[in-house]
Amino acid sequence: MEEIGQDVVDNKLQSEKEEIYNIAQNRELSWLKFNQRVLHEAVDKSVPLYEKLKFISIFVSNMKEFFMVRVGSLEDLLLVNEPAIDNKTGMSVNEQLMAIFKETRSLYKEKDSIYLSVEHGFREEGIFCVDIDELVDADKRILETIFRHQIEPILSPMVIDKYHPFPFLENTELYLCAELKLDDKDMTGIVQVPKMLPPYFKLPGENLRYILTEKIIEYFLPEIYKQYKINFRCVISATRNADISIESEMLEDDEDDYRNLMRKALKKRQRLQCVRLTTSLELPSKIKKFLMKHLNILDEQIFVTTTPLNMKYVFKLEGDIPEKILKQISYEPFKPQRNPDFKKDMPLMRQVEERDFLLIYPFEDMGHYIELLEEAANDPDVVSIKITIYRLAKNSKVVQALMKAAENGKEVLALMELRARFDEQNNIDYTDELYNAGCKIIYGIEEYKVHSKVTLITYKKSGGLSYITQIGTGNYNESTSKQYTDASFITSDQVIGEDAAKFFQKMTLGELDGEYNKLIQAPSTFKSSLMNLIDEEIKKGNEGRIFFKFNSFTDKDFILKLAEASQAGVKIRLNIRGICCLIPGIKGLTENIEVRSIVGRYLEHTRVYKFGEGEDSIIYIGSADLMTRNTMRRVEVACPIEAPYLKEKINSYLDYIWKDNLKARRLQIDGNYGFIHFDNTEEPFCAQDAEMLRAIENANKRQEVKEDKSFINKITNWFKNTFK
């Protein structure tokens, strides 16, 4: 009987494997498609010139992080005895790496071509990123002065020989590499571009002319290596594995034995192994072999690019571009607007007692939430403030409010996630500040990142305790709230408040089995709750409707469940900014699923899960994407939106998202993304621009604005003038 039972299990797993292989694509390759969409913003005619250069810089930065984290993780997998295959495509680790390297090479060629085009546009505006061969003698004399007095004194040039071993190339830093010859000996010279130097130096003249620091050092290499003949020189940069939290961020497979394999891999791993080398020129064979040997990389991991290897300088340019030109080549300034539902002459806590509020960033101002925290910090009736923190802004007003609350005698509990990738040091520093101010600190839960966005304000009222709860889709970060689209729900619903109080109690005890009346929490109830809601739509057959909006989709179980829903006739709309492992539109499997992605001025970050239509629809917002790491290996919280006027607000927001035919792209059956084609009867429509207009209109009227014909006409006329 046991053998028969095992056969049944094996057959089910095999059937499931075959099904997922038919409807899924690799997550890494899907992410590269996303970053290609970021790059393509630099060729969009509606994007101003300076913003195009920023998108190229973002593309370069994204690729660095991708190699540090995802490629680094795959390299780690090669260290285990039996590396796992991708559970959605069956690709081996090596097959994934080779596919990534091939696609990256193609993307870099495309990037270099786009960069040249954008740089040409800058030159037409009188802004020049100059090369040495464009300079006249007077310019070169200026460069020599800069080199002698500001650069040369802090250089540490090396010649690699038996007395001078190959140096450790720091992660993503720039170096000059030279093939040297002395008598009949061939050697390699390496000079680091000092981190304390500015990324570029300006040259005098009527126009803005600047030269990158690495180009100056490259030009003066003959002065640095005076006794050597230089046969070749170029700029190089090594990218290293930086996936220091590998247990919680690896490939989407949650099997226990796989996790044990990963722990073994960590013990074997050489810290900060090089995963990529970028160079400004094609390397000669001899020096290429030399670098491959010392960096322990393959030829496939070397990428040549004519674009500057480090493009952080792009954002510094803003301070040097003449104001008149900058205005012409940048986005029209937009300031997040005040939500008209908030009254200026009434305490916010009292207003929240009367009704629920929903803020949609960056169109509406995060300042409302900050005001609420500051008010609570000074309110004598407030007993405690509890909050989960993942990422914070520099000089965070959130931290200042929490410290003020603690100074005023409130109990302040901050659940600070120290493993927020690349924000680890920032969070450690803020932890010290909060602790010194008298706040209680929790450092998260072992093996589970706390990614939820929950604030709970507890206060005395009528002899008892009442709650105000805020639950959001994004971080408590004033800076990114102006750059990311997110939703922030604020309520005095006492059931939700009691749920949040229970949530924080469980977090302090390290318990993950939270079951609540209204909130759903990963890893305990989030996944099963959404699965049950999908099942309810499946029961409706052709009348079933699902609309999800989030950042990435990789969870195998949800992919199979949505395919099941599609086959039952449920119409499914997915707006997914980045990775999407599900392939839509496959006849008989996923033909009722449509996937769209928006990449634009703001980073789409809102997470919404909607089931059904009309008044009976069920809507949740929360912090989780449908990735196995979110549903099974992180602490996430989602909350229902029940007030009819807030449901209407979210539905209108989702309608705008789906109406977008300018920035939106549709995922096709071949894994590529295509434009949303519209006929001559349709007007061009950009959801983010429309939301900005709506926020301004609402703030000016200071009352809820219905989507009447005059408002739609106003948006339509604006688009006609902008995109004619």
C-alpha positions as CSV (number, residue, x, y, z in Angstrom):
1,M,0.0,0.0,0.0
2,E,2.8,2.4,0.9
3,E,4.5,1.7,-2.5
4,I,1.2,2.4,-4.3
5,G,0.8,5.6,-2.4
6,Q,4.3,6.7,-3.3
7,D,3.6,5.9,-7.0
8,V,0.6,8.2,-6.8
9,V,2.7,11.0,-5.3
10,D,5.5,10.5,-7.9
11,N,3.0,10.6,-10.7
12,K,1.3,13.7,-9.4
13,L,4.7,15.5,-9.1
14,Q,5.7,14.4,-12.6
15,S,2.4,15.6,-14.0
16,E,2.8,18.9,-12.1
17,K,6.3,19.3,-13.4
18,E,5.2,18.8,-17.0
19,E,2.4,21.2,-16.6
20,I,4.6,24.0,-15.2
21,Y,7.2,23.5,-17.9
22,N,4.5,24.2,-20.5
23,I,3.4,27.5,-19.0
24,A,6.5,29.0,-17.3
25,Q,9.7,30.8,-18.2
26,N,13.0,31.2,-16.2
27,R,12.9,34.0,-13.6
28,E,16.4,35.3,-14.4
29,L,15.7,35.7,-18.2
30,S,12.4,37.3,-17.3
31,W,14.2,39.8,-15.2
32,L,16.6,40.7,-18.0
33,K,13.5,41.4,-20.2
34,F,12.3,43.8,-17.5
35,N,15.7,45.6,-17.4
36,Q,15.5,45.8,-21.2
37,R,12.2,47.7,-20.8
38,V,14.1,50.1,-18.4
39,L,16.7,50.6,-21.2
40,H,14.0,51.2,-23.8
41,E,12.7,54.2,-21.9
42,A,15.9,55.9,-23.3
43,V,14.5,55.6,-26.8
44,D,10.9,56.7,-25.9
45,K,10.1,60.0,-27.6
46,S,8.0,61.1,-24.7
47,V,10.9,60.8,-22.2
48,P,13.0,64.0,-21.9
49,L,16.7,63.8,-22.8
50,Y,18.2,64.0,-19.3
51,E,15.7,61.4,-18.1
52,K,16.8,59.1,-20.9
53,L,20.4,59.2,-19.6
54,K,19.1,58.5,-16.1
55,F,17.3,55.4,-17.4
56,I,20.6,54.1,-19.0
57,S,22.3,54.7,-15.7
58,I,19.5,52.8,-13.9
59,F,19.9,50.0,-16.4
60,V,23.7,49.8,-15.6
61,S,23.0,49.9,-11.9
62,N,20.3,47.2,-12.1
63,M,22.7,44.9,-14.1
64,K,25.4,45.3,-11.4
65,E,22.9,44.3,-8.6
66,F,21.6,41.4,-10.7
67,F,25.1,40.0,-11.1
68,M,26.0,40.5,-7.5
69,V,22.8,38.9,-6.2
70,R,21.2,36.5,-8.7
71,V,24.3,35.4,-10.7
72,G,26.2,35.2,-7.4
73,S,23.4,32.9,-6.1
74,L,23.6,30.7,-9.1
75,E,27.4,30.5,-8.8
76,D,26.9,29.3,-5.3
77,L,24.6,26.6,-6.5
78,L,27.4,25.2,-8.6
79,L,29.3,24.4,-5.4
80,V,26.8,21.8,-4.2
81,N,27.2,18.2,-5.2
82,E,23.8,17.9,-6.9
83,P,22.8,21.5,-7.9
84,A,19.1,21.8,-8.3
85,I,17.4,22.6,-11.6
86,D,15.0,25.5,-12.1
87,N,11.6,24.1,-10.9
88,K,9.7,26.0,-13.6
89,T,11.7,25.3,-16.7
90,G,14.0,22.4,-15.9
91,M,17.1,24.4,-16.8
92,S,20.3,23.4,-15.0
93,V,22.3,26.0,-13.2
94,N,24.9,26.1,-15.9
95,E,22.3,26.4,-18.6
96,Q,20.8,29.4,-16.8
97,L,24.2,31.1,-16.4
98,M,25.1,30.6,-20.1
99,A,21.7,32.0,-21.1
100,I,22.2,35.0,-18.8
101,F,25.7,35.7,-20.2
102,K,24.4,35.5,-23.8
103,E,21.5,37.8,-23.2
104,T,23.6,40.3,-21.3
105,R,26.0,40.5,-24.2
106,S,23.1,41.3,-26.5
107,L,21.7,43.9,-24.0
108,Y,25.1,45.6,-23.7
109,K,25.3,46.1,-27.5
110,E,21.9,47.6,-27.5
111,K,22.8,49.8,-24.5
112,D,26.0,51.1,-26.2
113,S,24.0,52.1,-29.3
114,I,21.3,53.9,-27.3
115,Y,23.9,55.7,-25.2
116,L,25.6,57.1,-28.3
117,S,22.3,58.4,-29.5
118,V,21.5,60.0,-26.2
119,E,25.0,61.6,-25.9
120,H,24.5,63.0,-29.4
121,G,21.3,64.7,-28.2
122,F,23.2,66.2,-25.2
123,R,25.8,67.6,-27.6
124,E,23.1,69.3,-29.5
125,E,22.1,71.0,-26.2
126,G,25.7,72.1,-25.6
127,I,26.6,69.4,-23.0
128,F,29.7,67.3,-23.8
129,C,31.1,64.2,-22.2
130,V,34.5,64.6,-23.9
131,D,37.2,62.2,-24.9
132,I,40.9,63.0,-24.9
133,D,41.1,63.1,-28.7
134,E,38.6,66.0,-28.8
135,L,40.7,68.2,-26.6
136,V,43.0,71.0,-27.8
137,D,46.4,71.8,-26.2
138,A,44.9,74.3,-23.8
139,D,42.5,71.6,-22.5
140,K,45.3,69.1,-22.1
141,R,47.4,71.6,-20.1
142,I,44.4,72.0,-17.7
143,L,44.1,68.2,-17.4
144,E,47.8,68.0,-16.6
145,T,47.3,70.5,-13.7
146,I,44.3,68.5,-12.4
147,F,46.3,65.3,-12.7
148,R,49.5,66.6,-11.0
149,H,47.7,68.3,-8.1
150,Q,44.5,66.3,-7.5
151,I,44.9,62.8,-8.9
152,E,48.5,61.7,-9.1
153,P,49.4,62.2,-5.3
154,I,46.7,59.6,-4.3
155,L,47.3,57.0,-6.9
156,S,48.8,53.6,-6.0
157,P,49.9,52.1,-9.3
158,M,51.0,48.4,-9.3
159,V,53.1,46.2,-11.6
160,I,52.2,42.6,-11.1
161,D,55.2,40.3,-10.7
162,K,56.5,37.8,-8.2
163,Y,57.1,40.6,-5.7
164,H,53.8,42.3,-6.3
165,P,50.9,39.8,-6.3
166,F,47.6,40.4,-8.1
167,P,45.6,42.9,-6.0
168,F,42.1,42.4,-4.7
169,L,39.8,44.2,-7.2
170,E,37.1,45.8,-5.0
171,N,33.5,45.2,-6.0
172,T,32.3,47.4,-8.9
173,E,35.2,49.9,-8.4
174,L,37.0,51.2,-11.5
175,Y,40.6,50.3,-12.4
176,L,43.0,51.1,-15.3
177,C,44.6,47.9,-16.7
178,A,47.7,48.1,-18.9
179,E,49.8,45.6,-20.8
180,L,53.4,46.7,-20.1
181,K,56.7,45.7,-21.6
182,L,60.1,46.3,-20.1
183,D,63.0,45.0,-22.2
184,D,61.8,41.5,-23.2
185,K,59.4,41.1,-20.2
186,D,55.6,41.4,-20.5
187,M,53.8,42.6,-17.3
188,T,50.5,43.9,-16.2
189,G,49.9,47.3,-14.6
190,I,46.8,48.0,-12.5
191,V,45.8,51.4,-11.1
192,Q,42.6,51.9,-9.0
193,V,40.6,55.0,-9.7
194,P,40.5,56.5,-6.1
195,K,37.0,56.5,-4.6
196,M,37.5,59.9,-3.0
197,L,37.9,61.6,-6.4
198,P,34.9,63.1,-8.1
199,P,33.5,61.1,-11.0
200,Y,34.4,63.8,-13.5
201,F,36.1,67.2,-13.9
202,K,34.6,70.2,-15.7
203,L,36.6,72.0,-18.4
204,P,36.2,75.7,-19.1
205,G,34.2,77.1,-22.0
206,E,30.9,78.4,-23.1
207,N,29.3,75.0,-23.1
208,L,29.3,72.4,-20.3
209,R,32.2,70.1,-21.0
210,Y,33.3,67.4,-18.6
211,I,35.7,64.5,-18.7
212,L,35.4,61.3,-16.7
213,T,38.1,60.8,-14.1
214,E,39.1,57.4,-15.4
215,K,39.8,58.9,-18.8
216,I,42.2,61.3,-17.3
217,I,44.1,58.6,-15.5
218,E,44.1,56.5,-18.7
219,Y,45.6,59.4,-20.6
220,F,48.4,59.8,-18.1
221,L,49.3,56.1,-17.8
222,P,52.6,56.7,-19.8
223,E,53.5,59.2,-17.1
224,I,52.7,56.7,-14.4
225,Y,54.6,53.9,-16.0
226,K,57.5,56.0,-17.4
227,Q,60.0,53.2,-17.8
228,Y,57.6,50.8,-19.5
229,K,56.2,50.6,-23.0
230,I,52.4,50.4,-22.9
231,N,51.0,48.1,-25.5
232,F,47.4,48.2,-24.4
233,R,45.3,50.1,-21.8
234,C,41.6,50.1,-20.8
235,V,39.2,50.6,-17.9
236,I,38.0,47.5,-16.1
237,S,35.6,46.7,-13.3
238,A,35.0,43.5,-11.4
239,T,31.5,42.6,-10.1
240,R,31.5,40.2,-7.1
241,N,29.0,38.0,-5.4
242,A,27.3,40.0,-2.7
243,D,24.4,37.7,-1.8
244,I,25.1,37.6,1.9
245,S,21.6,36.5,2.8
246,I,21.3,33.5,0.5
247,E,19.1,31.4,2.6
248,S,16.1,33.6,2.2
249,E,16.7,34.9,-1.3
250,M,17.5,31.8,-3.4
251,L,15.7,30.2,-6.3
252,E,12.0,29.6,-5.9
253,D,12.0,26.1,-4.4
254,D,10.9,25.7,-0.8
255,E,11.8,22.1,-0.2
256,D,13.6,21.4,3.1
257,D,16.4,19.3,1.6
258,Y,17.1,22.0,-1.0
259,R,17.5,24.6,1.8
260,N,20.0,22.3,3.5
261,L,22.0,22.0,0.3
262,M,22.2,25.8,0.2
263,R,23.5,25.9,3.8
264,K,26.3,23.5,2.7
265,A,27.0,25.7,-0.3
266,L,27.5,28.7,2.0
267,K,30.1,26.9,4.0
268,K,32.1,26.0,0.8
269,R,31.7,29.4,-0.9
270,Q,34.7,31.7,-1.4
271,R,33.5,35.0,-0.1
272,L,33.0,37.7,-2.7
273,Q,33.9,35.5,-5.7
274,C,34.1,37.5,-8.9
275,V,31.0,36.9,-11.2
276,R,31.7,39.4,-14.0
277,L,34.3,41.6,-15.5
278,T,33.4,44.6,-17.6
279,T,36.0,46.3,-19.8
280,S,36.0,49.4,-22.0
281,L,37.9,47.6,-24.8
282,E,38.2,44.1,-26.2
283,L,41.1,42.5,-24.2
284,P,44.2,41.1,-26.0
285,S,44.4,37.3,-25.6
286,K,47.3,37.4,-23.1
287,I,45.9,39.9,-20.7
288,K,42.4,38.3,-20.9
289,K,43.9,34.9,-19.9
290,F,45.8,36.7,-17.1
291,L,42.6,38.3,-15.7
292,M,40.5,35.1,-16.1
293,K,43.1,33.2,-14.1
294,H,43.4,35.6,-11.2
295,L,39.7,36.4,-11.0
296,N,38.7,32.8,-11.6
297,I,36.1,33.6,-14.3
298,L,35.2,32.3,-17.8
299,D,35.6,34.1,-21.1
300,E,31.7,34.2,-21.1
301,Q,31.8,36.4,-18.0
302,I,33.8,39.2,-19.6
303,F,31.7,42.0,-21.2
304,V,33.0,44.8,-23.4
305,T,31.1,48.1,-23.4
306,T,31.7,51.5,-24.9
307,T,29.4,53.1,-22.3
308,P,31.1,54.4,-19.1
309,L,31.4,51.4,-16.8
310,N,30.1,53.4,-13.8
311,M,27.3,55.8,-14.5
312,K,26.5,57.1,-11.0
313,Y,27.9,60.4,-12.3
314,V,24.7,61.0,-14.3
315,F,22.8,62.1,-11.2
316,K,25.5,64.5,-10.2
317,L,25.2,66.2,-13.5
318,E,22.0,67.8,-12.4
319,G,24.0,70.3,-10.3
320,D,26.2,71.4,-13.3
321,I,23.7,71.5,-16.2
322,P,22.6,75.2,-16.7
323,E,19.1,75.6,-15.1
324,K,17.5,76.7,-18.3
325,I,18.7,73.7,-20.2
326,L,18.0,71.3,-17.3
327,K,14.3,72.4,-17.3
328,Q,14.0,71.7,-21.0
329,I,15.5,68.2,-20.8
330,S,13.9,67.0,-17.6
331,Y,10.4,65.9,-16.5
332,E,8.0,68.6,-15.6
333,P,8.4,69.0,-11.8
334,F,5.6,67.3,-9.7
335,K,5.0,67.6,-6.0
336,P,3.0,64.9,-4.2
337,Q,-0.4,66.5,-3.5
338,R,-2.4,66.7,-0.3
339,N,-5.3,64.2,-0.1
340,P,-8.4,66.4,0.0
341,D,-10.2,64.0,2.4
342,F,-7.9,65.2,5.2
343,K,-9.1,68.4,6.9
344,K,-6.3,70.9,7.8
345,D,-8.0,72.2,10.9
346,M,-8.7,68.9,12.7
347,P,-6.4,66.5,14.4
348,L,-5.6,63.5,12.1
349,M,-6.3,60.9,14.8
350,R,-9.8,62.3,15.3
351,Q,-10.3,62.2,11.5
352,V,-9.2,58.6,11.2
353,E,-11.7,57.7,14.0
354,E,-14.4,59.0,11.7
355,R,-13.4,57.3,8.4
356,D,-10.7,55.2,6.7
357,F,-8.1,56.8,4.4
358,L,-6.1,55.5,1.5
359,L,-3.1,57.4,0.1
360,I,-1.6,56.5,-3.2
361,Y,2.0,57.6,-3.6
362,P,3.7,59.5,-5.1
363,F,0.6,61.3,-6.4
364,E,-0.5,61.9,-2.8
365,D,1.8,63.0,0.0
366,M,3.4,60.6,2.5
367,G,3.5,63.7,4.7
368,H,0.0,62.8,6.0
369,Y,1.4,59.6,7.5
370,I,4.3,61.5,9.0
371,E,1.9,64.1,10.5
372,L,-0.1,61.2,12.1
373,L,3.0,59.8,13.7
374,E,4.1,63.2,15.0
375,E,0.7,63.8,16.4
376,A,0.6,60.4,18.1
377,A,4.1,61.1,19.5
378,N,2.8,64.2,21.3
379,D,-0.7,63.1,22.2
380,P,-1.0,62.4,25.9
381,D,-3.6,59.7,25.3
382,V,-1.3,57.6,23.1
383,V,0.1,54.6,25.0
384,S,2.3,53.0,22.4
385,I,3.5,53.0,18.8
386,K,4.6,49.8,17.2
387,I,6.1,49.6,13.7
388,T,7.9,47.2,11.3
389,I,10.8,48.8,9.4
390,Y,12.5,47.5,6.3
391,R,14.0,50.6,4.6
392,L,14.3,54.2,5.7
393,A,15.3,57.5,4.2
394,K,18.4,59.4,5.3
395,N,17.5,61.9,8.1
396,S,14.2,59.9,8.5
397,K,11.3,61.9,9.9
398,V,9.7,58.5,10.8
399,V,12.7,57.8,13.1
400,Q,12.5,61.3,14.6
401,A,8.8,60.9,15.4
402,L,9.5,57.5,17.0
403,M,12.3,58.9,19.1
404,K,10.1,61.9,20.2
405,A,7.4,59.4,21.2
406,A,9.8,57.5,23.4
407,E,11.1,60.7,24.9
408,N,7.5,61.6,25.8
409,G,7.0,58.3,27.7
410,K,5.3,56.2,25.0
411,E,6.2,52.6,24.6
412,V,7.8,52.4,21.1
413,L,8.5,49.0,19.6
414,A,10.4,48.9,16.3
415,L,10.8,45.6,14.5
416,M,13.9,46.4,12.5
417,E,14.9,44.1,9.7
418,L,18.7,44.3,9.6
419,R,18.9,42.1,6.5
420,A,17.3,44.5,4.0
421,R,19.7,44.0,1.2
422,F,22.2,46.9,0.7
423,D,20.5,48.8,3.5
424,E,22.0,46.7,6.3
425,Q,24.3,49.4,7.6
426,N,21.7,52.1,7.4
427,N,19.3,50.0,9.5
428,I,22.0,49.2,12.0
429,D,22.7,52.9,12.4
430,Y,19.1,53.7,12.9
431,T,18.7,50.8,15.4
432,D,21.4,52.4,17.5
433,E,19.6,55.8,17.4
434,L,16.3,54.3,18.4
435,Y,17.7,52.2,21.1
436,N,19.5,55.2,22.7
437,A,16.3,57.1,22.6
438,G,14.6,54.4,24.7
439,C,12.8,52.5,22.0
440,K,12.4,48.7,22.2
441,I,14.0,46.9,19.3
442,I,13.4,43.5,17.7
443,Y,15.9,42.3,15.1
444,G,13.5,40.2,13.0
445,I,13.0,36.5,13.0
446,E,15.6,33.8,12.2
447,E,15.5,32.7,8.6
448,Y,12.5,34.9,7.9
449,K,12.9,38.5,6.7
450,V,10.2,40.8,8.1
451,H,9.0,42.6,5.0
452,S,5.6,43.7,6.2
453,K,4.6,47.4,6.5
454,V,2.5,47.8,9.6
455,T,2.2,50.7,12.1
456,L,-0.1,50.4,15.2
457,I,-1.0,53.4,17.4
458,T,-2.7,52.4,20.7
459,Y,-4.4,55.1,22.7
460,K,-6.7,55.5,25.7
461,K,-10.4,56.3,25.0
462,S,-13.5,56.1,27.1
463,G,-11.8,54.0,29.8
464,G,-10.4,51.5,27.3
465,L,-7.9,51.2,24.5
466,S,-8.4,52.0,20.8
467,Y,-6.3,51.5,17.8
468,I,-5.2,53.3,14.6
469,T,-3.5,51.0,12.1
470,Q,-1.6,51.8,9.0
471,I,-0.8,49.0,6.5
472,G,1.1,49.8,3.3
473,T,2.6,48.3,0.2
474,G,5.9,50.2,0.4
475,N,8.6,51.3,2.9
476,Y,8.5,54.1,5.4
477,N,10.9,56.1,3.3
478,E,10.1,59.7,2.5
479,S,12.5,59.7,-0.4
480,T,11.2,56.7,-2.3
481,S,7.6,57.7,-1.6
482,K,8.3,60.4,-4.2
483,Q,9.7,57.9,-6.7
484,Y,7.7,54.7,-6.1
485,T,3.9,54.1,-6.6
486,D,2.5,52.6,-3.4
487,A,-0.7,52.4,-1.4
488,S,-1.0,53.3,2.3
489,F,-4.2,52.4,4.2
490,I,-5.0,54.1,7.5
491,T,-7.9,52.9,9.6
492,S,-9.5,52.9,13.1
493,D,-11.2,49.6,12.5
494,Q,-10.9,48.0,15.9
495,V,-10.9,44.4,14.5
496,I,-7.9,45.3,12.3
497,G,-6.3,47.1,15.3
498,E,-6.7,44.0,17.5
499,D,-5.3,41.9,14.6
500,A,-2.3,44.2,14.4
501,A,-1.8,44.1,18.2
502,K,-1.8,40.3,18.1
503,F,0.6,40.4,15.2
504,F,3.2,42.4,17.1
505,Q,2.8,40.2,20.2
506,K,3.5,37.1,18.0
507,M,6.5,38.9,16.4
508,T,8.0,39.6,19.8
509,L,7.7,35.9,20.7
510,G,9.1,34.8,17.3
511,E,5.9,33.1,16.4
512,L,4.9,32.8,12.7
513,D,1.6,31.0,13.0
514,G,-0.6,34.1,13.1
515,E,-4.3,33.7,12.3
516,Y,-6.4,36.8,12.3
517,N,-9.9,38.0,11.8
518,K,-9.2,40.4,8.9
519,L,-5.4,40.5,8.3
520,I,-3.7,37.7,6.3
521,Q,-0.1,37.0,7.1
522,A,2.8,35.1,5.4
523,P,4.0,32.5,6.0
524,S,0.9,31.4,7.9
525,T,-2.4,32.4,6.1
526,F,-1.5,34.7,3.2
527,K,-1.0,32.0,0.6
528,S,-3.9,29.8,1.6
529,S,-6.3,32.8,1.8
530,L,-5.5,33.9,-1.7
531,M,-5.7,30.4,-3.0
532,N,-9.2,30.1,-1.5
533,L,-10.3,33.3,-3.1
534,I,-9.0,32.1,-6.5
535,D,-11.0,28.9,-5.9
536,E,-14.1,31.1,-5.3
537,E,-13.6,32.8,-8.7
538,I,-13.1,29.4,-10.3
539,K,-16.5,28.3,-9.1
540,K,-18.0,31.3,-11.1
541,G,-16.5,29.9,-14.3
542,N,-16.8,32.5,-17.1
543,E,-18.1,35.1,-14.7
544,G,-15.0,34.9,-12.5
545,R,-12.6,37.9,-12.5
546,I,-9.2,38.4,-11.0
547,F,-6.9,41.5,-11.1
548,F,-3.5,41.4,-9.5
549,K,-0.9,44.1,-9.4
550,F,2.6,43.6,-8.0
551,N,6.3,43.6,-8.8
552,S,7.2,39.9,-9.5
553,F,5.5,36.6,-10.1
554,T,7.5,33.4,-9.6
555,D,5.5,31.2,-7.1
556,K,5.0,27.9,-8.8
557,D,1.8,27.1,-6.8
558,F,0.1,30.4,-7.9
559,I,1.2,29.9,-11.5
560,L,-0.5,26.5,-11.6
561,K,-3.6,27.8,-9.7
562,L,-4.0,30.8,-12.1
563,A,-3.6,28.4,-15.0
564,E,-6.4,26.3,-13.5
565,A,-8.6,29.4,-13.1
566,S,-7.9,30.4,-16.8
567,Q,-9.0,26.9,-17.9
568,A,-12.2,27.3,-15.9
569,G,-13.0,30.5,-17.9
570,V,-11.9,33.1,-15.3
571,K,-10.7,36.3,-16.9
572,I,-7.4,37.3,-15.3
573,R,-5.5,40.5,-15.5
574,L,-2.0,40.8,-14.1
575,N,0.0,44.0,-14.0
576,I,3.5,42.9,-13.1
577,R,6.4,45.4,-13.3
578,G,9.3,43.0,-13.3
579,I,9.7,39.2,-13.3
580,C,6.8,37.1,-14.6
581,C,7.4,33.4,-14.9
582,L,3.9,32.6,-16.1
583,I,3.5,32.7,-19.9
584,P,0.0,34.0,-20.8
585,G,-2.1,33.3,-23.8
586,I,-1.3,29.6,-24.3
587,K,-4.4,28.0,-25.9
588,G,-6.1,25.7,-23.5
589,L,-3.8,26.5,-20.6
590,T,-3.4,30.3,-20.0
591,E,-5.5,31.8,-22.8
592,N,-7.7,33.8,-20.4
593,I,-4.7,35.4,-18.7
594,E,-3.2,38.8,-19.9
595,V,0.0,40.2,-18.4
596,R,1.1,43.8,-18.7
597,S,4.0,45.7,-17.4
598,I,4.5,49.4,-16.8
599,V,7.9,51.0,-16.7
600,G,7.8,54.8,-16.5
601,R,8.7,57.9,-14.6
602,Y,7.9,56.2,-11.3
603,L,8.8,52.7,-10.1
604,E,5.6,50.7,-10.0
605,H,5.5,49.1,-6.5
606,T,1.9,48.9,-5.4
607,R,0.6,45.4,-4.5
608,V,-3.2,44.9,-5.0
609,Y,-5.1,41.6,-5.1
610,K,-8.7,41.9,-6.4
611,F,-11.2,39.2,-6.8
612,G,-14.6,39.6,-8.5
613,E,-16.2,42.8,-9.7
614,G,-18.6,45.4,-8.5
615,E,-19.8,46.0,-5.0
616,D,-19.1,42.3,-4.0
617,S,-15.5,42.4,-5.1
618,I,-12.8,41.5,-2.5
619,I,-9.7,43.7,-2.5
620,Y,-6.5,43.3,-0.4
621,I,-3.4,45.5,-0.4
622,G,-0.2,44.3,1.1
623,S,3.6,44.1,1.1
624,A,4.0,40.7,-0.8
625,D,4.7,39.8,-4.3
626,L,3.7,36.3,-5.5
627,M,7.2,34.9,-5.1
628,T,8.0,31.9,-2.9
629,R,10.3,34.1,-0.9
630,N,7.4,36.3,0.0
631,T,4.7,33.7,0.5
632,M,6.8,31.2,2.4
633,R,10.0,32.7,3.7
634,R,9.1,36.3,4.7
635,V,6.8,37.9,7.2
636,E,4.2,39.8,5.1
637,V,0.9,41.3,5.9
638,A,-2.1,42.1,3.7
639,C,-5.3,43.9,4.6
640,P,-8.8,44.1,3.1
641,I,-10.1,47.3,1.7
642,E,-13.8,47.3,2.7
643,A,-15.1,50.9,2.6
644,P,-17.1,51.4,-0.7
645,Y,-15.5,54.8,-1.4
646,L,-12.0,53.3,-1.0
647,K,-12.9,50.3,-3.2
648,E,-14.0,52.9,-5.8
649,K,-10.7,54.7,-5.4
650,I,-8.6,51.5,-5.9
651,N,-10.8,50.3,-8.8
652,S,-10.3,53.7,-10.6
653,Y,-6.6,53.4,-10.0
654,L,-6.6,49.8,-11.5
655,D,-8.7,51.0,-14.4
656,Y,-6.1,53.7,-15.2
657,I,-3.3,51.1,-15.0
658,W,-5.1,48.8,-17.4
659,K,-6.1,51.7,-19.7
660,D,-2.4,52.7,-20.2
661,N,-1.4,52.3,-23.8
662,L,1.8,54.4,-23.8
663,K,4.0,53.0,-21.1
664,A,2.3,49.6,-20.7
665,R,3.7,46.6,-22.5
666,R,2.0,43.2,-23.0
667,L,3.8,39.9,-22.3
668,Q,3.6,37.8,-25.4
669,I,3.6,34.0,-25.7
670,D,7.3,34.0,-26.7
671,G,8.4,35.7,-23.5
672,N,9.0,39.1,-25.1
673,Y,7.0,42.3,-24.4
674,G,5.1,44.2,-27.1
675,F,3.4,47.5,-27.4
676,I,-0.3,47.9,-26.5
677,H,-1.7,48.6,-30.0
678,F,-4.6,50.9,-30.2
679,D,-6.6,52.1,-33.2
680,N,-7.3,55.7,-34.4
681,T,-10.5,55.9,-32.3
682,E,-8.5,55.5,-29.0
683,E,-6.6,58.3,-27.4
684,P,-3.0,57.9,-26.0
685,F,-3.1,57.3,-22.2
686,C,-0.4,57.2,-19.6
687,A,-1.6,56.0,-16.2
688,Q,1.1,57.8,-14.2
689,D,0.6,61.1,-15.9
690,A,-3.2,60.8,-15.5
691,E,-2.8,60.1,-11.8
692,M,-0.6,63.2,-11.4
693,L,-3.3,65.3,-13.1
694,R,-6.0,63.7,-11.0
695,A,-4.1,64.4,-7.8
696,I,-3.6,68.0,-8.7
697,E,-7.3,68.3,-9.6
698,N,-8.4,66.7,-6.4
699,A,-6.1,68.8,-4.3
700,N,-7.3,72.0,-5.9
701,K,-11.0,71.2,-5.5
702,R,-10.3,69.8,-2.0
703,Q,-13.2,67.3,-2.5
704,E,-13.6,63.9,-4.1
705,V,-13.7,64.3,-7.9
706,K,-15.8,61.9,-9.8
707,E,-14.5,60.6,-13.2
708,D,-16.9,62.8,-15.1
709,K,-16.7,63.6,-18.8
710,S,-15.1,67.0,-18.3
711,F,-12.2,65.5,-16.2
712,I,-11.6,62.7,-18.8
713,N,-11.7,65.4,-21.5
714,K,-9.1,67.4,-19.7
715,I,-6.8,64.4,-19.5
716,T,-7.4,63.5,-23.1
717,N,-6.6,67.0,-24.3
718,W,-3.4,67.0,-22.3
719,F,-2.3,63.7,-23.9
720,K,-3.2,65.0,-27.4
721,N,-0.9,68.0,-26.8
722,T,1.9,66.0,-25.3
723,F,2.0,63.1,-27.7
724,K,0.8,64.6,-31.0
